[in-house]
Amino acid sequence: MAQRHARMTITGTKDRSQVADFRTLPLEEMQAILSRFDNRVNAVLGAMPATKEWCRKALRRGGAPRCPARLRRLSVDVILRYGEDLADLFSEFPDDVLWVQAYDYSVGYQPPDRKDRINELQIKMESMQWTDEWGTRWGHAVGGVGASTVDYPIKDWSQLDDYLAHCIPDPHAPGRLDAALKVLAMHGESKYCAANIHLGLFERMHCLRGMENSFSDLYLYEREAVRLLEALAENLMGLVQEWGKTSVAGIVYSDDWGSQTELMISPEVWRRFFKPHYRRLFDEIHRRGLDVFFHSCGNVMRIIPDLIEIGVDVLDPVQPGAMDINRVAREFGGHISFSGAIDDQRLDDYTPQEVREVVRQAIDALGRPFGNAYLLAPANLVAPTAPFENLRALCEASRLQ
């Protein structure tokens, strides 16, 4: 969830030599660019043959003619920068697997009658602060990608009873998934769509208590931490149940556990406080016939065996800057499918030929030996500093298998 600070860059028009900072565009024009992009790409996807079943087979390690791709792992800024050029590219190379979400993770659900509605595009493009549906305060700085927490609602455990009684959002609120249902109405039956549940147990915990408190709470305030985690797990279960009523094929559960070098807590503490909740959630996802994607950035090598044990189908991402993809493949290939592995943190620096080579290496390591059970994708959001030529090289290489 940490912000990534990007250089100020130029907008993408048919003539990219025209210098104009996309961040200076009026909000209405930004929205128009995004709408045109979505409309064009959705039209192409809608006209394509159904791909849902072969993607499902690939991710379930049943064999596939090639690795499926999910290359639209982009910050909004990338679309605003490259505009019609990017729409051309994704119309030529449409994704096989689609992530769907109903609202921005840092905002949450906003009922239609909310009077002080948060504009999800505005908060990504301007310096702003806002409070989400959980009571967490967020901030965004111009030039950053994403949002960071700046304040949290449970500052003292004496507030816990009141928070649990009155402040946890209702996962079954009417209309909660409506924005995603529009996408699923277009593609849910023919394309492999995965529902994105951001901010899982640990992420939500430190959004409510602060990161430093959350680490110490597991040791100093075990009873209170357990109560909070139980309530959060029930909320997540409600979201799983609601997504289970839709046409999604999988659920992407997100909890970042890794630093660039290691887990942020000991595996023993992870297993004690979090693993049982994950097992129950993933059992429910499987009971509904859906696949489990576990998203956790960083180095999570020490808990991959646990993730396999509790039923994770796809590990997302294999982050090459934090884990050796060849070691990951050697130790766990055939037991779990993989996603990511294209280093978004290096896309600024690669040449197009280097991008093609990185894609080939990822396919050879994570996909080809295991029946192409690898979702080819950037390891995380691509920033607007990535050269367009590298994005084209990424798309082209995804089909040269």
N, C-alpha and C positions, 0 to 999 in steps of 0.2 A: 504493500500500500504506500510505500515511500514515493514521494514525488521524484520524477526524473526531470532534470532541468535541461532544456533543449536550447540550441542557438536560435536566434531569430532568423527565419528563412523566408524564401520567396514563394509566392503562390504558384500553383500549377495551372496554366492555361494551355491552349494549343501551342502557343509560343512561350516556352518557359524562360526565354531570355528577357521577357518583360518583367521588370522588378517591381513587385508590389507585395508588401507584407500582408499575408492573409489574415493576420490577427487584427488588422485595422479595418477590415470589412464590417459593414453594418450587420447586426445580428440577423436581420431578416435575409440578407444575402447569403450569410453562412448557412442558414437553415435551408434556403433554396438549393444550394450546392449539395447539401447532404440528401435532400429529398430527391433530386435528380439522380444522384448516384444510386440510392436505394431503388428507385423505380426502374432504372435501366438494368441493374444487376438482377433484381427480382423477376423482371420480364424474361431475361435469359434463362434463369433457373427454372421458371415455370414452363418454358418451352422444351426443356431437356427431358430425355427419358428418365424414368425412375432409377435412382441409385441407392435407395435406402437399404435394400436387402444385401447387396454385395458389400456395402460399407459395414453393415452389422456383422456380416460373416468375417470380414477382415479383422475387425476389432475384437471379435470373439475367438480369434486365432484359428479360424476355419479355412483360411486360404483365400487369396484374391488375386486377380490379374495384375494389380499394382497397388502401391500404398495409396490410400486415400489422402486427400490434401485439405487443409484448413488454413489458407494463407491470409484470410481477412482478419488477421489478429493485429489490428491497426488502431492507433489512437485516432480520435476524431480529426486531429490536426493534419494527419496524413491525407485524409480525404479532402480537407479544405485546401491544402497546399496544391494537390495534383488534379483535383476536380475531374474534368471530362477525360483526361488522359488515363486516370486511374479507373474510371468507369469502363473505358475501352479495354483496359487490361483485364479487369475482372469479368468482363463479358466474354473475352477470348478464353480466359482460363477460370471458369467458375469453380467455386469450392464444392467438394464432395460432402463435407460435414459442416453443419451450420450450428453456431452457438446462438441460443435465444435467451433473452432476459426481459423481464417485465419493467424494470426500472433501474436507474443507476444505483450502484451499491452504496454510495455515500449519501443518498437521498432517501431511498426506501419508497414504499407505496404512498402515493398522494391521492386521497379520495377526490372525485371530480368536484365536490363542493368545497374543497379547501380554498380559503380566501387568499392566503399568502403563498400561493404556489411557487415552488422553486423551478426556475427554468434550467433544465439539465444541460442545455448547450451553453448558456450564459456562464454557469459556474465553472465550465471547463475552459473558458476563453478569457475570463476577466479575473482580477484579484478580488476575491469574495470570501466571506464566511457565511455559514448557514448551519442549521440544526436539523438533523435527520429525524425519522419517526421514532427512533429509540432514545432521543435526547442527547446524542453525541454531537459535539460541535466540530465542524470540518472547515478546512481552509484550502484555497487554491491560489497560487501565485502565477501571474502572467509569465509564460515561457515554460511552466511546468506541465508535466503530463500526469494527470491523476490528482487526487486530493489526499491530504493528511489530517489526522485528528489533531485538534488544538485544545479540546476540553472534553471531559467525560462526566456522566451524570451521577455515578455512585462513588462519591469521594470518601465516604465513610460507611462501614458495614452497618451502622445503625439505620441507614437508609434502605437496606435490602428488603425488609418486609413490605414497605410501602411501594418500592419499585416493582417487586414481583406481583403485588396485588393490583397495581394500577397502570404500569408503564410499559409492560411488554406488549408489542403489537400483536394483533390477531392474525395468524397466518391464513385463516379462513375468511378474512374480510371480503365481502362481495366486490368483485372487480379487481382484485389484487393482481391477477395475471392477464388482464384484458389486453395490455399492449403487446404481450407475447402471442396471444391468441390470434392477432391479426396476421402475424408472420406464419404461424402454424396453419392457419386456414389456407395459405398459399402453398406451403411446402411440407407440412407435417406428414402427409400420406406418402409422398414420393421421395423425400430427402431425409437423410439421417440428421435429425435435429436433437441437440443436447441442451437441456435446460441448465442455466447457470445459477447456482445458489452461492452467492458471494458471502463472505464473512461467516465462516463456520464457528465451531465452539470456541476455539482459542482466539481467533480474530475478533469475534464479537465480545468475548470476555475483556480483551484489552481495549476495545472501543468503549466499554462501559466502566472499566476500572483504571485504565491507563496501563501502559506496557510494564513499567517498573513494578507497580502494585501487583499486577497479575502474576509475575514471576514469584514474588515474595508471598502472595496469598496462598499458593500451593503448599507452602511450608509453615506459614505463621497463622493462617486462618482457614485451615482445611475444611472445617464444617461449613463455613459460609461459602467458600469456593465451590464445594460440592453442591450446595443448594442452588447456586447460580448456574452451574453447569447443567444440572438436571433440568432446570427451567428452560435453558437455551436449547437443550436437546429436544425437549417437547415442542418448542417452537419450530425447530428444523424438521421434526417429524411431520408437523402440520403442513409445512411447505412441500415435503416429499409427497404427502397425500394429495395435495392440490395439483402438483405437476403430474402425478400419476393418473389423473383424470383426463389428461390431454394426449396429444399424439406424439409426444417426444419419445425418442428411442433410448435416451440416456440422461443421466443427471450428473452435472459437473459440480462436485462438492469442493469448496475452497477453504483451506486452512494452511497458511504459510508457516512452515516449521523450520526451514533451513536457512542458515547463513551461507555465505560463499564457501565456507569450509566445513561446517558441522551443524548438527541439530542445535536449536536454541535452548533445549532442556535435555536432561538425560533420558535415554530410552526407557529407563525404569519408571520415571515420573510420568512420561508420556503414556506408557502402558497402564499405569494405575489409574490415572484420572480421565484419559481421553479414549483409549482403545475400546473399552466396553460400549461407550456411546456410539462410536463409529460402527462397531459390529451390528448394533441394533438398527441403526439408520440404513446401513447397506443391505442388511437382510430384508428390510421393508422395500427398498428399491428393487431388489431382485425378485421379491414376491410379486411385484407388479410387472415383471417381465422386462425391466429396464437395465441398462448397463451402468456401472459406477465408474466415473472418472474422478480421480483424486488429484486435485490441483494443490501443489505445494512447491513454491519456489525454493531454490537453494539446494544444498547437499542433504539429502534425506536417505543416504545409503543404509544407515543403521536401522531404519524402520521399514525398508521395502519388504523384507520377509514377513513382517507383521501385516503390512497392507495386503500382501498376497493371501495371507491366512484368513483375513476378515472379508475377503471377497472383492477387492478392487480389481476392476477389469482393465483400466487404462491409467497409467501413471503419467501425469501432466504437471510440469514439463520435465523432460530430461534436459537439464540446464547445463550446457557444455562448459560454461565458465566455472561451474561448481562441482560437476561430476564427470568422470571419464566415461564417455558413452560406450566405449568398447568394453570397459569393465562391467558397466550396467548390463549390456547385452550378454556378456559371457556368463554372468552370475544369475541373471533373472529372465533372460529370453526364453520364450516358450511357456512361461508361467504367468506372465502379465504382458499386456500390450503397452506400447509406448506412444508418447505424443511430445511434440516440441523438437528440441535438439538443434534447431537453426538459431544461432546466437544473435538475437536481436541487438545485443550490446555491441556487436561488431559490424552490423550492416552498414554503418556509416563509413567504415574503414576498408572493407573488402573491395576488390575490383569485381566486375561482373563475372569474370572467369573464376575467381576465388569463391564467389557465391555458388556457382554451378558445382564446383568441386566439393564444397561443404555439404551440399544437398546429396551428391553422389555418395559421400562417405557415410552420411546418416542413414541413407537407404541400405547401403551395404552392411552396416553394423546392426541396425535396429529392425529393419524390415525384411529384406530378402531371405535371411536364414530362417525366418519364422513365419513364412507364408504371407509376408507383407503386412504383418500385424503391427503397423506403425502409422500413426496419423502425422503426416508431414506438416510441420507448422513452425513458425517462429516460437522460441521458448517463452516469449512474453510480448507485450505490446510493442509494435514497431513505432519508433518515434519519427517525427516529421523531418528529421535531419537525414534520414536514409535516402540516398540518391535514387531517382526513378529508375535508372538503368539497372540498379541492383534489384529493385522490386521486379522488373521484367525478367531478369536472369533467374530469380527465385521461381517465378511462375513457370517459365519455360522448362527449367530443370525438373520441376515437379511432374512433368508429363513424359520426360525422357527416361523411362524406367525399363 
